[in-house]
Each structure stands twice: as C-alpha cells, then as structure tokens.
Amino acid sequence: MATYLIIGLVIIVIVGALLHILSTAKKFKLDESQLKKIKQREREQKIKDQQFKK
C-alpha cells in the first residue's frame, strides 16, 4: 500500500515539474513583431560592423 502512495507522489511531482517547465517556456516565446525587431537590429549591426572594418 505504501509503495502505491510513493509511486503516486513521484508521478505527481514529475507532472508538476513538466507543467512548470512548459509554463515558463511560454513566457519566453517571442511574437512576430519582436522577431522582426530583432532581425532588423541584427541587419543594422552587420552594416555597422562592415562600415567599421573599412
């Protein structure tokens, strides 16, 4: 009987950890406008780097 309780608790802990990981991963998801801004900054930085090398 005690082994079933321990197994149940372990399963609950694992599921809770997975849900926590998934919820934090959603926070870091970027939407389209943020991705476009990042790509624009990368392009501008490349241009600045090329001008600096000259």
LINLINMO-V958681 format. One record per pair of residues at least 24 apart in sequence whose ideal C-beta (glycine too) atoms are under 10 Angstrom apart, sorted by the first residue. I is the first residue (numbers start at 1). J is the second residue. Records with the same first field share a line. If there is no record, write none. Layout:
BEGIN
I: J, J
END
This chain:
BEGIN
none
END
